Amino acid sequence: MSDQDFAIITPTNNGPYWVRGKFKVVLPSGRELMVDGEAWLCRCGGSQNKPFCDGTHKKLGFKHTEDEVKV
């Protein structure tokens, strides 16, 4: 399986998830958004354009680093 077979999700330090590849975002309403390329998904909860990032994490002083991610 190559990297082109699935999306790659990268949490950014103190910012959103950077998602690259071909994937589908399913909204709570059931509406589906197909993405083929990249998207930045909110992690801070403050975006007015959820699930996408609008940069609000900077204003809120959102702090989260890779070291805090547990699997």
All heavy atoms as TSV, in Angstrom:
chain	resi	resn	atom	element	x	y	z
A	1	MET	N	N	0.858	-1.179	0.000
A	1	MET	CA	C	0.000	0.000	0.000
A	1	MET	C	C	0.898	1.233	0.000
A	1	MET	O	O	1.802	1.348	0.806
A	1	MET	CB	C	-0.903	-0.019	1.228
A	1	MET	CG	C	-1.907	1.110	1.264
A	1	MET	SD	S	-2.988	1.078	2.714
A	1	MET	CE	C	-4.122	-0.207	2.267
A	2	SER	N	N	0.630	2.168	-0.878
A	2	SER	CA	C	1.429	3.393	-0.946
A	2	SER	C	C	0.710	4.542	-0.263
A	2	SER	O	O	-0.476	4.448	0.053
A	2	SER	CB	C	1.704	3.761	-2.409
A	2	SER	OG	O	0.546	4.274	-3.016
A	3	ASP	N	N	1.442	5.648	-0.041
A	3	ASP	CA	C	0.841	6.837	0.570
A	3	ASP	C	C	-0.319	7.376	-0.260
A	3	ASP	O	O	-1.179	8.074	0.259
A	3	ASP	CB	C	1.885	7.937	0.752
A	3	ASP	CG	C	2.812	7.672	1.930
A	3	ASP	OD1	O	2.551	6.724	2.696
A	3	ASP	OD2	O	3.794	8.407	2.078
A	4	GLN	N	N	-0.349	7.080	-1.533
A	4	GLN	CA	C	-1.426	7.582	-2.397
A	4	GLN	C	C	-2.722	6.810	-2.196
A	4	GLN	O	O	-3.763	7.219	-2.694
A	4	GLN	CB	C	-0.985	7.520	-3.853
A	4	GLN	CG	C	0.169	8.444	-4.148
A	4	GLN	CD	C	0.697	8.288	-5.560
A	4	GLN	OE1	O	0.381	7.336	-6.255
A	4	GLN	NE2	N	1.504	9.233	-5.994
A	5	ASP	N	N	-2.683	5.678	-1.465
A	5	ASP	CA	C	-3.870	4.856	-1.248
A	5	ASP	C	C	-4.737	5.335	-0.086
A	5	ASP	O	O	-5.835	4.836	0.107
A	5	ASP	CB	C	-3.463	3.398	-1.003
A	5	ASP	CG	C	-2.838	2.766	-2.223
A	5	ASP	OD1	O	-3.160	3.191	-3.354
A	5	ASP	OD2	O	-2.029	1.847	-2.052
A	6	PHE	N	N	-4.227	6.272	0.697
A	6	PHE	CA	C	-4.989	6.731	1.847
A	6	PHE	C	C	-4.617	8.167	2.185
A	6	PHE	O	O	-3.591	8.669	1.749
A	6	PHE	CB	C	-4.767	5.818	3.060
A	6	PHE	CG	C	-3.325	5.588	3.396
A	6	PHE	CD1	C	-2.656	6.436	4.258
A	6	PHE	CD2	C	-2.635	4.527	2.858
A	6	PHE	CE1	C	-1.324	6.237	4.575
A	6	PHE	CE2	C	-1.297	4.304	3.172
A	6	PHE	CZ	C	-0.642	5.156	4.028
A	7	ALA	N	N	-5.457	8.818	2.986
A	7	ALA	CA	C	-5.193	10.197	3.407
A	7	ALA	C	C	-4.114	10.203	4.489
A	7	ALA	O	O	-3.969	9.244	5.250
A	7	ALA	CB	C	-6.469	10.838	3.936
A	8	ILE	N	N	-3.382	11.288	4.556
A	8	ILE	CA	C	-2.364	11.486	5.587
A	8	ILE	C	C	-2.833	12.632	6.471
A	8	ILE	O	O	-3.144	13.723	5.979
A	8	ILE	CB	C	-1.000	11.828	4.954
A	8	ILE	CG1	C	-0.541	10.676	4.060
A	8	ILE	CG2	C	0.030	12.143	6.029
A	8	ILE	CD1	C	0.658	11.012	3.211
A	9	ILE	N	N	-2.896	12.393	7.776
A	9	ILE	CA	C	-3.351	13.405	8.738
A	9	ILE	C	C	-2.165	13.785	9.611
A	9	ILE	O	O	-1.581	12.930	10.276
A	9	ILE	CB	C	-4.505	12.874	9.604
A	9	ILE	CG1	C	-5.666	12.424	8.714
A	9	ILE	CG2	C	-4.942	13.934	10.615
A	9	ILE	CD1	C	-6.734	11.661	9.454
A	10	THR	N	N	-1.835	15.079	9.617
A	10	THR	CA	C	-0.709	15.570	10.397
A	10	THR	C	C	-1.204	16.626	11.382
A	10	THR	O	O	-1.646	17.699	10.972
A	10	THR	CB	C	0.360	16.199	9.475
A	10	THR	OG1	O	0.733	15.254	8.479
A	10	THR	CG2	C	1.576	16.628	10.266
A	11	PRO	N	N	-1.165	16.338	12.708
A	11	PRO	CA	C	-1.485	17.379	13.675
A	11	PRO	C	C	-0.367	18.409	13.675
A	11	PRO	O	O	0.805	18.046	13.726
A	11	PRO	CB	C	-1.527	16.643	15.016
A	11	PRO	CG	C	-1.491	15.185	14.699
A	11	PRO	CD	C	-0.867	15.062	13.350
A	12	THR	N	N	-0.704	19.678	13.584
A	12	THR	CA	C	0.304	20.729	13.648
A	12	THR	C	C	0.414	21.225	15.087
A	12	THR	O	O	-0.565	21.188	15.841
A	12	THR	CB	C	-0.034	21.902	12.709
A	12	THR	OG1	O	-1.278	22.484	13.109
A	12	THR	CG2	C	-0.137	21.436	11.270
A	13	ASN	N	N	1.603	21.632	15.498
A	13	ASN	CA	C	1.779	22.150	16.854
A	13	ASN	C	C	0.938	23.405	17.033
A	13	ASN	O	O	1.071	24.362	16.273
A	13	ASN	CB	C	3.248	22.446	17.139
A	13	ASN	CG	C	4.057	21.188	17.344
A	13	ASN	OD1	O	3.519	20.152	17.726
A	13	ASN	ND2	N	5.338	21.267	17.087
A	14	ASN	N	N	0.078	23.374	18.034
A	14	ASN	CA	C	-0.771	24.526	18.384
A	14	ASN	C	C	-1.666	24.974	17.237
A	14	ASN	O	O	-1.994	26.150	17.128
A	14	ASN	CB	C	0.081	25.696	18.872
A	14	ASN	CG	C	0.931	25.309	20.047
A	14	ASN	OD1	O	0.505	24.557	20.918
A	14	ASN	ND2	N	2.148	25.780	20.077
A	15	GLY	N	N	-2.064	24.044	16.381
A	15	GLY	CA	C	-2.912	24.400	15.249
A	15	GLY	C	C	-3.753	23.234	14.779
A	15	GLY	O	O	-3.947	22.252	15.490
A	16	PRO	N	N	-4.247	23.326	13.562
A	16	PRO	CA	C	-5.206	22.354	13.044
A	16	PRO	C	C	-4.556	21.046	12.595
A	16	PRO	O	O	-3.324	20.901	12.584
A	16	PRO	CB	C	-5.791	23.086	11.834
A	16	PRO	CG	C	-4.665	23.936	11.348
A	16	PRO	CD	C	-3.964	24.392	12.599
A	17	TYR	N	N	-5.422	20.101	12.196
A	17	TYR	CA	C	-4.972	18.900	11.500
A	17	TYR	C	C	-4.823	19.257	10.034
A	17	TYR	O	O	-5.721	19.841	9.440
A	17	TYR	CB	C	-6.001	17.770	11.607
A	17	TYR	CG	C	-6.157	17.201	12.987
A	17	TYR	CD1	C	-7.305	17.441	13.721
A	17	TYR	CD2	C	-5.172	16.399	13.542
A	17	TYR	CE1	C	-7.477	16.907	14.980
A	17	TYR	CE2	C	-5.329	15.865	14.815
A	17	TYR	CZ	C	-6.483	16.115	15.519
A	17	TYR	OH	O	-6.641	15.587	16.764
A	18	TRP	N	N	-3.701	18.886	9.448
A	18	TRP	CA	C	-3.466	19.071	8.021
A	18	TRP	C	C	-3.733	17.714	7.371
A	18	TRP	O	O	-3.035	16.737	7.665
A	18	TRP	CB	C	-2.042	19.542	7.782
A	18	TRP	CG	C	-1.643	19.722	6.349
A	18	TRP	CD1	C	-2.455	20.046	5.306
A	18	TRP	CD2	C	-0.331	19.613	5.812
A	18	TRP	NE1	N	-1.728	20.151	4.149
A	18	TRP	CE2	C	-0.411	19.878	4.426
A	18	TRP	CE3	C	0.900	19.310	6.353
A	18	TRP	CZ2	C	0.696	19.851	3.590
A	18	TRP	CZ3	C	1.997	19.286	5.518
A	18	TRP	CH2	C	1.891	19.558	4.157
A	19	VAL	N	N	-4.751	17.642	6.532
A	19	VAL	CA	C	-5.143	16.382	5.915
A	19	VAL	C	C	-4.869	16.474	4.424
A	19	VAL	O	O	-5.315	17.414	3.764
A	19	VAL	CB	C	-6.635	16.070	6.168
A	19	VAL	CG1	C	-6.982	14.683	5.672
A	19	VAL	CG2	C	-6.984	16.216	7.644
A	20	ARG	N	N	-4.132	15.473	3.914
A	20	ARG	CA	C	-3.774	15.452	2.496
A	20	ARG	C	C	-4.209	14.123	1.888
A	20	ARG	O	O	-4.101	13.081	2.528
A	20	ARG	CB	C	-2.260	15.606	2.327
A	20	ARG	CG	C	-1.759	16.906	2.904
A	20	ARG	CD	C	-0.247	17.042	2.856
A	20	ARG	NE	N	0.559	15.972	3.395
A	20	ARG	CZ	C	0.807	15.762	4.690
A	20	ARG	NH1	N	0.265	16.559	5.599
A	20	ARG	NH2	N	1.596	14.791	5.094
A	21	GLY	N	N	-4.669	14.184	0.653
A	21	GLY	CA	C	-5.072	12.986	-0.062
A	21	GLY	C	C	-6.507	13.108	-0.529
A	21	GLY	O	O	-7.074	14.196	-0.607
A	22	LYS	N	N	-7.107	11.978	-0.799
A	22	LYS	CA	C	-8.509	11.943	-1.213
A	22	LYS	C	C	-9.304	11.364	-0.052
A	22	LYS	O	O	-9.016	10.264	0.424
A	22	LYS	CB	C	-8.664	11.064	-2.450
A	22	LYS	CG	C	-10.044	11.093	-3.030
A	22	LYS	CD	C	-10.084	10.343	-4.349
A	22	LYS	CE	C	-11.472	10.467	-4.964
A	22	LYS	NZ	N	-11.528	9.823	-6.287
A	23	PHE	N	N	-10.302	12.130	0.425
A	23	PHE	CA	C	-11.091	11.687	1.570
A	23	PHE	C	C	-12.455	12.362	1.567
A	23	PHE	O	O	-12.710	13.287	0.815
A	23	PHE	CB	C	-10.353	11.967	2.887
A	23	PHE	CG	C	-9.994	13.410	3.106
A	23	PHE	CD1	C	-10.808	14.239	3.843
A	23	PHE	CD2	C	-8.826	13.935	2.567
A	23	PHE	CE1	C	-10.479	15.569	4.046
A	23	PHE	CE2	C	-8.479	15.258	2.764
A	23	PHE	CZ	C	-9.308	16.074	3.499
A	24	LYS	N	N	-13.318	11.861	2.444
A	24	LYS	CA	C	-14.671	12.385	2.561
A	24	LYS	C	C	-14.879	12.906	3.976
A	24	LYS	O	O	-14.516	12.238	4.948
A	24	LYS	CB	C	-15.675	11.270	2.272
A	24	LYS	CG	C	-17.108	11.676	2.384
A	24	LYS	CD	C	-18.145	10.601	2.096
A	24	LYS	CE	C	-17.697	9.251	1.753
A	24	LYS	NZ	N	-18.807	8.314	1.490
A	25	VAL	N	N	-15.466	14.097	4.103
A	25	VAL	CA	C	-15.859	14.650	5.391
A	25	VAL	C	C	-17.372	14.533	5.457
A	25	VAL	O	O	-18.083	15.026	4.574
A	25	VAL	CB	C	-15.437	16.138	5.533
A	25	VAL	CG1	C	-15.947	16.712	6.847
A	25	VAL	CG2	C	-13.925	16.281	5.424
A	26	VAL	N	N	-17.885	13.847	6.481
A	26	VAL	CA	C	-19.329	13.694	6.653
A	26	VAL	C	C	-19.759	14.624	7.786
A	26	VAL	O	O	-19.332	14.469	8.932
A	26	VAL	CB	C	-19.711	12.231	6.975
A	26	VAL	CG1	C	-21.220	12.104	7.137
A	26	VAL	CG2	C	-19.194	11.289	5.895
A	27	LEU	N	N	-20.589	15.613	7.458
A	27	LEU	CA	C	-21.062	16.594	8.431
A	27	LEU	C	C	-22.180	15.994	9.282
A	27	LEU	O	O	-22.809	15.009	8.876
A	27	LEU	CB	C	-21.551	17.840	7.702
A	27	LEU	CG	C	-20.507	18.533	6.819
A	27	LEU	CD1	C	-21.134	19.694	6.068
A	27	LEU	CD2	C	-19.324	18.997	7.639
A	28	PRO	N	N	-22.469	16.559	10.464
A	28	PRO	CA	C	-23.543	16.041	11.311
A	28	PRO	C	C	-24.895	15.959	10.593
A	28	PRO	O	O	-25.706	15.081	10.894
A	28	PRO	CB	C	-23.599	17.037	12.474
A	28	PRO	CG	C	-22.219	17.577	12.561
A	28	PRO	CD	C	-21.737	17.650	11.125
A	29	SER	N	N	-25.102	16.814	9.617
A	29	SER	CA	C	-26.355	16.794	8.859
A	29	SER	C	C	-26.427	15.606	7.902
A	29	SER	O	O	-27.475	15.331	7.330
A	29	SER	CB	C	-26.483	18.080	8.036
A	29	SER	OG	O	-25.467	18.120	7.030
A	30	GLY	N	N	-25.296	14.920	7.721
A	30	GLY	CA	C	-25.228	13.826	6.768
A	30	GLY	C	C	-24.663	14.251	5.420
A	30	GLY	O	O	-24.351	13.423	4.581
A	31	ARG	N	N	-24.537	15.546	5.217
A	31	ARG	CA	C	-23.953	16.059	3.974
A	31	ARG	C	C	-22.508	15.596	3.865
A	31	ARG	O	O	-21.768	15.609	4.848
A	31	ARG	CB	C	-24.020	17.578	3.971
A	31	ARG	CG	C	-23.479	18.216	2.721
A	31	ARG	CD	C	-23.694	19.730	2.754
A	31	ARG	NE	N	-22.875	20.349	1.732
A	31	ARG	CZ	C	-22.275	21.514	1.866
A	31	ARG	NH1	N	-22.429	22.225	2.972
A	31	ARG	NH2	N	-21.550	22.007	0.896
A	32	GLU	N	N	-22.120	15.160	2.678
A	32	GLU	CA	C	-20.774	14.653	2.453
A	32	GLU	C	C	-19.984	15.615	1.575
A	32	GLU	O	O	-20.480	16.078	0.550
A	32	GLU	CB	C	-20.829	13.281	1.790
A	32	GLU	CG	C	-21.517	12.240	2.649
A	32	GLU	CD	C	-21.587	10.882	1.988
A	32	GLU	OE1	O	-21.217	10.758	0.795
A	32	GLU	OE2	O	-22.021	9.936	2.660
A	33	LEU	N	N	-18.769	15.912	2.000
A	33	LEU	CA	C	-17.877	16.781	1.240
A	33	LEU	C	C	-16.689	15.944	0.782
A	33	LEU	O	O	-15.958	15.397	1.606
A	33	LEU	CB	C	-17.382	17.936	2.114
A	33	LEU	CG	C	-18.433	18.803	2.778
A	33	LEU	CD1	C	-17.774	19.786	3.733
A	33	LEU	CD2	C	-19.247	19.532	1.740
A	34	MET	N	N	-16.517	15.810	-0.510
A	34	MET	CA	C	-15.376	15.078	-1.058
A	34	MET	C	C	-14.192	16.035	-1.186
A	34	MET	O	O	-14.350	17.148	-1.692
A	34	MET	CB	C	-15.717	14.481	-2.415
A	34	MET	CG	C	-16.786	13.405	-2.362
A	34	MET	SD	S	-16.376	11.998	-1.294
A	34	MET	CE	C	-14.898	11.373	-2.062
A	35	VAL	N	N	-13.049	15.614	-0.710
A	35	VAL	CA	C	-11.839	16.425	-0.788
A	35	VAL	C	C	-10.779	15.602	-1.518
A	35	VAL	O	O	-10.561	14.437	-1.195
A	35	VAL	CB	C	-11.334	16.821	0.611
A	35	VAL	CG1	C	-10.061	17.641	0.510
A	35	VAL	CG2	C	-12.400	17.576	1.390
A	36	ASP	N	N	-10.159	16.202	-2.501
A	36	ASP	CA	C	-9.054	15.567	-3.204
A	36	ASP	C	C	-7.949	16.606	-3.281
A	36	ASP	O	O	-7.952	17.472	-4.149
A	36	ASP	CB	C	-9.479	15.116	-4.598
A	36	ASP	CG	C	-8.418	14.274	-5.292
A	36	ASP	OD1	O	-7.337	14.060	-4.704
A	36	ASP	OD2	O	-8.666	13.839	-6.429
A	37	GLY	N	N	-7.065	16.568	-2.337
A	37	GLY	CA	C	-6.011	17.578	-2.238
A	37	GLY	C	C	-5.617	17.737	-0.791
A	37	GLY	O	O	-5.004	16.860	-0.210
A	38	GLU	N	N	-6.045	18.838	-0.173
A	38	GLU	CA	C	-5.720	19.061	1.231
A	38	GLU	C	C	-6.797	19.883	1.904
A	38	GLU	O	O	-7.559	20.600	1.253
A	38	GLU	CB	C	-4.361	19.742	1.395
A	38	GLU	CG	C	-4.320	21.172	0.926
A	38	GLU	CD	C	-2.957	21.823	1.163
A	38	GLU	OE1	O	-1.973	21.136	1.475
A	38	GLU	OE2	O	-2.890	23.045	1.041
A	39	ALA	N	N	-6.861	19.745	3.227
A	39	ALA	CA	C	-7.772	20.539	4.045
A	39	ALA	C	C	-7.135	20.700	5.418
A	39	ALA	O	O	-6.305	19.887	5.836
A	39	ALA	CB	C	-9.134	19.860	4.173
A	40	TRP	N	N	-7.520	21.755	6.090
A	40	TRP	CA	C	-7.053	22.023	7.451
A	40	TRP	C	C	-8.271	21.916	8.362
A	40	TRP	O	O	-9.229	22.683	8.224
A	40	TRP	CB	C	-6.435	23.419	7.530
A	40	TRP	CG	C	-5.258	23.559	6.616
A	40	TRP	CD1	C	-5.279	23.869	5.294
A	40	TRP	CD2	C	-3.890	23.358	6.949
A	40	TRP	NE1	N	-4.010	23.887	4.782
A	40	TRP	CE2	C	-3.125	23.574	5.787
A	40	TRP	CE3	C	-3.224	23.019	8.127
A	40	TRP	CZ2	C	-1.747	23.454	5.771
A	40	TRP	CZ3	C	-1.846	22.911	8.100
A	40	TRP	CH2	C	-1.125	23.125	6.939
A	41	LEU	N	N	-8.259	20.943	9.283
A	41	LEU	CA	C	-9.399	20.685	10.152
A	41	LEU	C	C	-9.140	21.218	11.553
A	41	LEU	O	O	-8.071	21.009	12.134
A	41	LEU	CB	C	-9.694	19.184	10.208
A	41	LEU	CG	C	-10.021	18.531	8.866
A	41	LEU	CD1	C	-10.270	17.037	9.057
A	41	LEU	CD2	C	-11.216	19.194	8.193
A	42	CYS	N	N	-10.149	21.885	12.110
A	42	CYS	CA	C	-10.061	22.532	13.418
A	42	CYS	C	C	-9.799	21.524	14.538
A	42	CYS	O	O	-10.413	20.469	14.597
A	42	CYS	CB	C	-11.380	23.269	13.690
A	42	CYS	SG	S	-11.444	24.092	15.287
A	43	ARG	N	N	-8.894	21.889	15.446
A	43	ARG	CA	C	-8.665	21.127	16.680
A	43	ARG	C	C	-9.024	21.928	17.914
A	43	ARG	O	O	-9.225	21.360	18.982
A	43	ARG	CB	C	-7.192	20.732	16.815
A	43	ARG	CG	C	-6.820	19.544	16.029
A	43	ARG	CD	C	-5.567	18.876	16.554
A	43	ARG	NE	N	-4.406	19.741	16.622
A	43	ARG	CZ	C	-3.294	19.431	17.271
A	43	ARG	NH1	N	-3.188	18.298	17.918
A	43	ARG	NH2	N	-2.273	20.258	17.273
A	44	CYS	N	N	-9.106	23.251	17.796
A	44	CYS	CA	C	-9.306	24.083	18.983
A	44	CYS	C	C	-10.771	24.201	19.386
A	44	CYS	O	O	-11.076	24.559	20.509
A	44	CYS	CB	C	-8.711	25.475	18.765
A	44	CYS	SG	S	-9.697	26.561	17.694
A	45	GLY	N	N	-11.680	23.925	18.454
A	45	GLY	CA	C	-13.108	24.028	18.737
A	45	GLY	C	C	-13.680	25.416	18.529
A	45	GLY	O	O	-14.878	25.622	18.678
A	46	GLY	N	N	-12.858	26.390	18.175
A	46	GLY	CA	C	-13.327	27.761	18.062
A	46	GLY	C	C	-13.655	28.235	16.662
A	46	GLY	O	O	-14.176	29.340	16.500
A	47	SER	N	N	-13.383	27.440	15.650
A	47	SER	CA	C	-13.603	27.865	14.267
A	47	SER	C	C	-15.071	28.156	13.995
A	47	SER	O	O	-15.957	27.441	14.463
A	47	SER	CB	C	-13.122	26.777	13.299
A	47	SER	OG	O	-13.435	27.133	11.964
A	48	GLN	N	N	-15.328	29.195	13.242
A	48	GLN	CA	C	-16.693	29.507	12.808
A	48	GLN	C	C	-17.026	28.771	11.516
A	48	GLN	O	O	-18.130	28.893	10.996
A	48	GLN	CB	C	-16.845	31.024	12.606
A	48	GLN	CG	C	-16.674	31.826	13.870
A	48	GLN	CD	C	-17.707	31.462	14.916
A	48	GLN	OE1	O	-18.901	31.478	14.661
A	48	GLN	NE2	N	-17.239	31.096	16.110
A	49	ASN	N	N	-16.067	27.995	11.011
A	49	ASN	CA	C	-16.234	27.258	9.756
A	49	ASN	C	C	-15.982	25.768	9.983
A	49	ASN	O	O	-15.395	25.094	9.155
A	49	ASN	CB	C	-15.258	27.819	8.701
A	49	ASN	CG	C	-15.552	27.311	7.321
A	49	ASN	OD1	O	-16.687	27.034	6.973
A	49	ASN	ND2	N	-14.518	27.176	6.519
A	50	LYS	N	N	-16.403	25.249	11.149
A	50	LYS	CA	C	-16.183	23.841	11.482
A	50	LYS	C	C	-16.770	22.943	10.401
A	50	LYS	O	O	-17.824	23.259	9.881
A	50	LYS	CB	C	-16.823	23.497	12.819
A	50	LYS	CG	C	-16.142	24.120	14.003
A	50	LYS	CD	C	-16.826	23.667	15.274
A	50	LYS	CE	C	-16.378	24.449	16.451
A	50	LYS	NZ	N	-17.151	25.642	16.697
A	51	PRO	N	N	-16.111	21.868	10.074
A	51	PRO	CA	C	-14.952	21.289	10.726
A	51	PRO	C	C	-13.628	21.869	10.246
A	51	PRO	O	O	-12.569	21.410	10.637
A	51	PRO	CB	C	-15.037	19.804	10.346
A	51	PRO	CG	C	-15.612	19.827	8.974
A	51	PRO	CD	C	-16.605	20.977	8.996
A	52	PHE	N	N	-13.675	22.892	9.396
A	52	PHE	CA	C	-12.458	23.451	8.832
A	52	PHE	C	C	-11.899	24.566	9.712
A	52	PHE	O	O	-12.641	25.271	10.398
A	52	PHE	CB	C	-12.716	23.956	7.408
A	52	PHE	CG	C	-13.218	22.864	6.512
A	52	PHE	CD1	C	-14.563	22.760	6.207
A	52	PHE	CD2	C	-12.353	21.911	5.999
A	52	PHE	CE1	C	-15.043	21.732	5.408
A	52	PHE	CE2	C	-12.822	20.878	5.200
A	52	PHE	CZ	C	-14.170	20.790	4.905
A	53	CYS	N	N	-10.598	24.714	9.689
A	53	CYS	CA	C	-9.912	25.733	10.471
A	53	CYS	C	C	-10.075	27.106	9.823
A	53	CYS	O	O	-9.982	27.235	8.606
A	53	CYS	CB	C	-8.422	25.378	10.555
A	53	CYS	SG	S	-7.426	26.615	11.401
A	54	ASP	N	N	-10.323	28.117	10.655
A	54	ASP	CA	C	-10.373	29.495	10.156
A	54	ASP	C	C	-9.321	30.378	10.828
A	54	ASP	O	O	-9.351	31.586	10.712
A	54	ASP	CB	C	-11.771	30.097	10.330
A	54	ASP	CG	C	-12.178	30.292	11.788
A	54	ASP	OD1	O	-11.366	29.975	12.701
A	54	ASP	OD2	O	-13.302	30.746	12.028
A	55	GLY	N	N	-8.377	29.754	11.542
A	55	GLY	CA	C	-7.301	30.494	12.193
A	55	GLY	C	C	-7.616	30.966	13.598
A	55	GLY	O	O	-6.777	31.609	14.236
A	56	THR	N	N	-8.793	30.648	14.133
A	56	THR	CA	C	-9.193	31.109	15.465
A	56	THR	C	C	-8.251	30.607	16.548
A	56	THR	O	O	-8.088	31.263	17.585
A	56	THR	CB	C	-10.639	30.673	15.767
A	56	THR	OG1	O	-11.509	31.278	14.807
A	56	THR	CG2	C	-11.086	31.083	17.151
A	57	HIS	N	N	-7.588	29.464	16.326
A	57	HIS	CA	C	-6.676	28.920	17.342
A	57	HIS	C	C	-5.603	29.921	17.739
A	57	HIS	O	O	-5.180	29.948	18.888
A	57	HIS	CB	C	-6.030	27.617	16.840
A	57	HIS	CG	C	-5.228	27.768	15.590
A	57	HIS	ND1	N	-5.807	27.783	14.341
A	57	HIS	CD2	C	-3.897	27.933	15.396
A	57	HIS	CE1	C	-4.861	27.931	13.422
A	57	HIS	NE2	N	-3.696	28.035	14.038
A	58	LYS	N	N	-5.201	30.778	16.810
A	58	LYS	CA	C	-4.188	31.799	17.120
A	58	LYS	C	C	-4.737	32.818	18.106
A	58	LYS	O	O	-4.074	33.202	19.064
A	58	LYS	CB	C	-3.732	32.503	15.845
A	58	LYS	CG	C	-3.003	31.590	14.881
A	58	LYS	CD	C	-2.727	32.310	13.582
A	58	LYS	CE	C	-2.284	31.328	12.514
A	58	LYS	NZ	N	-2.240	31.928	11.190
A	59	LYS	N	N	-5.972	33.253	17.870
A	59	LYS	CA	C	-6.607	34.247	18.745
A	59	LYS	C	C	-6.872	33.659	20.140
A	59	LYS	O	O	-6.744	34.357	21.147
A	59	LYS	CB	C	-7.909	34.737	18.118
A	59	LYS	CG	C	-8.633	35.797	18.917
A	59	LYS	CD	C	-9.783	36.430	18.176
A	59	LYS	CE	C	-10.872	35.458	17.883
A	59	LYS	NZ	N	-12.082	36.052	17.319
A	60	LEU	N	N	-7.215	32.372	20.184
A	60	LEU	CA	C	-7.523	31.722	21.455
A	60	LEU	C	C	-6.278	31.297	22.226
A	60	LEU	O	O	-6.378	30.935	23.397
A	60	LEU	CB	C	-8.392	30.480	21.201
A	60	LEU	CG	C	-9.762	30.701	20.590
A	60	LEU	CD1	C	-10.448	29.368	20.345
A	60	LEU	CD2	C	-10.614	31.589	21.486
A	61	GLY	N	N	-5.131	31.307	21.567
A	61	GLY	CA	C	-3.911	30.837	22.214
A	61	GLY	C	C	-3.908	29.328	22.404
A	61	GLY	O	O	-3.331	28.810	23.351
A	62	PHE	N	N	-4.559	28.595	21.493
A	62	PHE	CA	C	-4.646	27.141	21.568
A	62	PHE	C	C	-3.249	26.524	21.655
A	62	PHE	O	O	-2.353	26.885	20.899
A	62	PHE	CB	C	-5.377	26.603	20.331
A	62	PHE	CG	C	-5.475	25.107	20.273
A	62	PHE	CD1	C	-6.338	24.417	21.104
A	62	PHE	CD2	C	-4.703	24.385	19.371
A	62	PHE	CE1	C	-6.438	23.039	21.040
A	62	PHE	CE2	C	-4.788	23.000	19.295
A	62	PHE	CZ	C	-5.670	22.335	20.138
A	63	LYS	N	N	-3.068	25.626	22.608
A	63	LYS	CA	C	-1.781	24.957	22.793
A	63	LYS	C	C	-1.994	23.449	22.779
A	63	LYS	O	O	-2.731	22.907	23.593
A	63	LYS	CB	C	-1.138	25.339	24.134
A	63	LYS	CG	C	-0.874	26.819	24.275
A	63	LYS	CD	C	0.248	27.261	23.376
A	63	LYS	CE	C	0.537	28.732	23.597
A	63	LYS	NZ	N	1.119	29.379	22.458
A	64	HIS	N	N	-1.378	22.788	21.839
A	64	HIS	CA	C	-1.393	21.327	21.773
A	64	HIS	C	C	-0.238	20.901	20.908
A	64	HIS	O	O	-0.052	21.418	19.822
A	64	HIS	CB	C	-2.698	20.806	21.191
A	64	HIS	CG	C	-2.927	19.366	21.514
A	64	HIS	ND1	N	-2.346	18.344	20.816
A	64	HIS	CD2	C	-3.676	18.788	22.479
A	64	HIS	CE1	C	-2.736	17.180	21.330
A	64	HIS	NE2	N	-3.533	17.434	22.334
A	65	THR	N	N	0.565	19.988	21.401
A	65	THR	CA	C	1.732	19.557	20.642
A	65	THR	C	C	1.651	18.062	20.347
A	65	THR	O	O	0.883	17.323	20.969
A	65	THR	CB	C	3.036	19.840	21.410
A	65	THR	OG1	O	3.022	19.074	22.607
A	65	THR	CG2	C	3.182	21.312	21.720
A	66	GLU	N	N	2.483	17.627	19.451
A	66	GLU	CA	C	2.529	16.217	19.060
A	66	GLU	C	C	2.811	15.320	20.255
A	66	GLU	O	O	2.286	14.206	20.353
A	66	GLU	CB	C	3.615	16.041	18.000
A	66	GLU	CG	C	3.762	14.631	17.493
A	66	GLU	CD	C	4.834	14.521	16.441
A	66	GLU	OE1	O	5.121	15.506	15.737
A	66	GLU	OE2	O	5.389	13.430	16.329
A	67	ASP	N	N	3.609	15.788	21.188
A	67	ASP	CA	C	3.964	14.970	22.361
A	67	ASP	C	C	2.756	14.626	23.214
A	67	ASP	O	O	2.795	13.656	23.980
A	67	ASP	CB	C	4.998	15.687	23.226
A	67	ASP	CG	C	6.326	15.873	22.511
A	67	ASP	OD1	O	6.594	15.122	21.559
A	67	ASP	OD2	O	7.088	16.767	22.910
A	68	GLU	N	N	1.678	15.396	23.114
A	68	GLU	CA	C	0.493	15.162	23.939
A	68	GLU	C	C	-0.480	14.181	23.295
A	68	GLU	O	O	-1.442	13.766	23.918
A	68	GLU	CB	C	-0.229	16.493	24.188
A	68	GLU	CG	C	0.613	17.468	24.989
A	68	GLU	CD	C	0.019	18.863	25.008
A	68	GLU	OE1	O	-0.512	19.278	23.979
A	68	GLU	OE2	O	0.093	19.487	26.060
A	69	VAL	N	N	-0.260	13.799	22.044
A	69	VAL	CA	C	-1.163	12.899	21.334
A	69	VAL	C	C	-0.944	11.478	21.836
A	69	VAL	O	O	0.167	10.957	21.833
A	69	VAL	CB	C	-0.943	12.968	19.810
A	69	VAL	CG1	C	-1.809	11.961	19.084
A	69	VAL	CG2	C	-1.230	14.376	19.306
A	70	LYS	N	N	-2.008	10.822	22.285
A	70	LYS	CA	C	-1.951	9.437	22.776
A	70	LYS	C	C	-2.698	8.545	21.799
A	70	LYS	O	O	-3.770	8.885	21.331
A	70	LYS	CB	C	-2.604	9.317	24.164
A	70	LYS	CG	C	-2.038	10.273	25.195
A	70	LYS	CD	C	-0.632	9.900	25.580
A	70	LYS	CE	C	-0.136	10.784	26.688
A	70	LYS	NZ	N	1.136	11.360	26.485
A	71	VAL	N	N	-2.116	7.379	21.523
A	71	VAL	CA	C	-2.762	6.413	20.625
A	71	VAL	C	C	-3.052	5.161	21.395
A	71	VAL	O	O	-2.344	4.718	22.219
A	71	VAL	CB	C	-1.857	6.099	19.403
A	71	VAL	CG1	C	-2.504	5.048	18.522
A	71	VAL	CG2	C	-1.567	7.357	18.635
